[in-house]
Amino acid sequence: MIDAAEAFYASHGQAPLFRVPDIAPELELELDRRDYSREGGTIHLHAEIDALEGNSDGDITVSAAPTETWFEARFRTGGYDDAERRIFRHMTSLIVGDRAFVSCERDGQIAAFAFGVIRNGLLVVEAVETDAGFRQQGLGRRTVGGLIGWARRAGAKAGCLQVVADNAPARALYASLGFNRELYRYHYRRKTIAA
């Protein structure tokens, strides 16, 4: 499997990258042997919808499709290049299921945003971000809370999200909203391509 993946990446001029869940420790030894470096760490969190704190405050905008200003905020805070922007736009157009793109404005611009999708009663929270100039004001909490409120009204039974393991502020935010059950963790292993 690793050989096939390496050949695929090589055929596209890319460094091989594996996502390794904590339930597959046997993969670690082989990737160590092949000199893959470890990067990132992510935690997958879950909660029943009734355990989550949601809101429907008036300053949260909820839309079934991303607006151009929503995309602009995402690209401004994420540092996307042109190719990544095209890919992200295309990916969001392919989402199947009930979906909501939420945002919170301050000073005439989107200061915090996220989106979510409900499939089979499960809300999947994605792309949560607060513009650096507006952090520590509770806008991320209001935005995700608005998404949870939408999901509850839409009939979701539970919610889940992924958070970078060493992002203490985000983990505290999600815990305060009720995302307290850790399902699993994963990290990435990347092989450096010789120049």
C-alpha positions in Angstrom: 0.0 0.0 0.0 2.8 2.4 0.9 4.6 1.7 -2.3 1.5 2.3 -4.4 0.8 5.6 -2.6 4.5 6.8 -3.0 4.3 6.0 -6.8 1.0 7.9 -7.1 2.4 11.0 -5.3 5.7 10.8 -7.3 3.7 10.7 -10.6 2.2 14.0 -9.5 5.5 15.6 -8.3 4.3 15.7 -4.7 5.7 14.6 -1.4 3.9 11.5 -0.1 1.6 12.3 2.8 -0.2 9.8 5.1 -2.9 10.5 7.6 -2.4 8.1 10.5 -5.2 7.5 13.0 -4.2 6.4 16.5 -5.9 3.1 15.8 -3.2 2.1 13.2 0.0 2.1 15.2 1.5 -0.6 13.0 1.8 1.9 10.2 4.1 4.1 12.3 7.0 1.6 12.3 7.0 1.3 8.5 6.8 5.0 8.0 9.7 5.5 10.5 11.8 3.0 8.5 11.1 5.0 5.4 12.1 8.3 7.0 8.7 10.0 7.1 8.5 13.0 9.4 5.6 13.5 11.8 3.5 16.7 11.6 0.3 18.0 13.1 -2.0 16.2 15.4 -5.8 16.4 15.2 -8.6 15.4 17.7 -12.0 14.3 16.5 -14.7 15.5 19.0 -18.4 14.5 19.3 -21.4 15.5 21.3 -25.2 14.8 21.3 -27.0 17.9 20.0 -28.9 18.4 23.3 -25.5 18.7 25.1 -24.4 21.5 22.8 -24.9 25.2 23.5 -26.4 26.8 20.4 -28.0 30.2 19.8 -29.9 32.1 17.1 -28.6 35.6 17.9 -29.5 38.3 15.4 -25.9 39.2 14.5 -25.2 35.7 13.0 -26.0 35.2 9.3 -26.9 31.7 8.2 -27.1 30.9 4.5 -27.6 27.7 2.6 -24.8 28.7 0.2 -21.6 30.6 0.7 -21.8 34.3 -0.4 -18.9 36.0 -2.1 -18.2 37.9 1.1 -18.1 34.6 3.0 -15.5 33.3 0.5 -13.5 36.5 0.8 -13.3 36.2 4.5 -12.2 32.6 4.3 -9.5 33.4 1.8 -8.3 36.5 3.7 -7.8 34.6 6.9 -6.6 31.4 5.4 -3.9 32.7 3.0 -5.1 30.7 0.0 -3.4 30.9 -3.3 -5.4 31.0 -6.6 -5.4 27.2 -7.0 -6.5 26.6 -3.4 -9.3 29.1 -3.8 -10.6 27.4 -6.9 -10.4 24.0 -5.2 -12.2 25.3 -2.1 -15.0 26.8 -4.1 -15.4 23.6 -6.1 -15.4 21.5 -2.9 -18.1 23.5 -1.3 -20.2 23.3 -4.4 -20.1 19.5 -4.1 -21.5 19.3 -0.6 -24.5 16.9 -0.3 -26.9 17.3 2.6 -28.4 20.2 4.6 -25.7 22.8 4.8 -25.2 26.2 6.4 -22.6 28.9 6.0 -22.5 31.1 9.1 -20.8 34.4 9.7 -20.6 37.2 12.3 -19.8 40.7 11.1 -18.0 43.5 12.9 -16.9 46.9 11.5 -18.5 46.1 8.1 -16.7 42.9 7.4 -17.1 39.2 8.3 -15.0 38.7 11.4 -15.8 35.0 12.1 -17.3 32.2 10.1 -17.8 28.5 9.8 -19.9 26.0 7.8 -21.6 22.8 8.7 -23.3 19.9 7.0 -25.9 17.5 8.3 -25.8 14.0 7.1 -27.8 11.2 8.7 -28.6 13.4 11.7 -25.0 14.3 12.3 -23.8 17.9 12.1 -20.2 18.1 10.8 -18.6 21.5 11.8 -16.0 22.8 9.3 -13.7 25.8 8.6 -14.2 27.6 11.9 -12.1 30.8 11.9 -12.0 34.2 13.5 -10.1 37.0 11.8 -6.9 37.8 13.9 -8.1 41.4 14.5 -11.3 40.2 16.2 -10.1 37.4 18.4 -10.8 37.2 22.1 -14.3 38.8 21.7 -16.4 35.7 21.7 -17.2 35.8 18.0 -16.1 32.3 17.3 -18.3 31.1 20.1 -21.3 33.0 18.7 -20.6 31.8 15.2 -20.3 28.1 16.1 -23.3 28.5 18.5 -25.3 29.9 15.5 -24.4 26.9 13.5 -25.4 24.6 16.3 -28.7 26.4 16.7 -29.4 26.0 13.0 -28.5 22.3 13.2 -30.8 21.7 16.1 -33.7 23.4 14.2 -32.9 21.3 11.2 -33.2 18.1 13.2 -29.6 17.1 13.8 -29.1 14.6 16.6 -25.4 15.0 17.3 -22.4 17.1 16.2 -18.7 16.5 15.5 -15.7 18.5 14.5 -11.9 18.2 14.3 -9.5 20.4 16.1 -5.7 20.7 16.0 -4.4 19.0 19.1 -2.1 21.9 20.2 -4.7 24.7 19.6 -5.6 25.3 23.2 -7.9 28.3 22.5 -10.0 26.3 20.0 -10.1 23.3 22.2 -11.4 25.4 25.1 -14.0 27.0 22.9 -15.3 23.7 21.7 -15.3 22.2 25.2 -17.3 25.3 26.4 -19.9 24.6 23.7 -20.2 20.9 24.8 -17.9 19.0 22.5 -16.3 16.9 25.3 -16.2 13.4 23.9 -13.0 12.5 22.1 -13.5 9.8 19.4 -10.0 9.5 18.1 -6.8 11.3 17.1 -4.7 11.3 14.0 -1.6 13.0 12.6 0.2 13.2 9.3 3.5 11.6 8.1 5.3 13.3 5.2 8.2 12.1 3.2 10.6 14.8 2.1 11.4 14.8 -1.6 15.1 15.1 -2.3 15.9 18.3 -4.3 
